[in-house]
Amino acid sequence: MSDRFFVITGGPGSGKTTLIEALAAAGFASAPEAGRAIIQDQVMIGGRALPWADPGLFAELMLAADLRTYRAQPADGVVVFDRGIPDVAGYLTLTGLPVPEHVAKAARVCRYNRRVFICPPWPEIYTGDSERKQSLEEAERTYAAMAAIYRDYDYELVEAPRRPVVERVAFVRAVIEA
């Protein structure tokens, strides 16, 4: 387990990526979310590994990308991850697919700091785009699935406040430095 690896998770449109970008601007190393890049790549090449076409294949590509990202981090210093490997298991559960043993094992073996930041649904800032096709209701279900899966893998959830990004950064920084 790496106590210096911190995950920020939650449903889509909850301000996760904006928070991580602000943390990176404040000097934290960061690791991007795999899902958005996979969607962009698959759309570009006409691939089928898309959440609306083949969710199982999409999950496999996310797992592979997340494993590479996990192993590629610097030898020291805090790293903030835009989602973690347990998110893949949460995604599969959310879509009604079984969680294969290799996905569960990856979530058990590749550990992050026990405290995981979770961004709650935030209707006031939620917007969809070409990669984020979920409704607000689906975003809320995603939040619940991620909360449940991280608890299942014995993480302690720390809810990020629905506050301006500067205040969210200060909150995350205070928890990480505590």
Secondary structure, 3 states (H helix, E strand, C coil): CCCCEEEEEECCCCCHHHHHHHHHHCCCEEECCHHHHHHHHHHHHCCCCCCCCCHHHHHHHHHHHHHHHHHCCCCCCCEEEECCCHHHHHHHHHCCCCCCHHHHHHHHHCCCCCEEEEECCCCCCCCCCCCCCCCHHHHHHHHHHHHHHHHHCCCEEEECCCCCHHHHHHHHHHHHHC
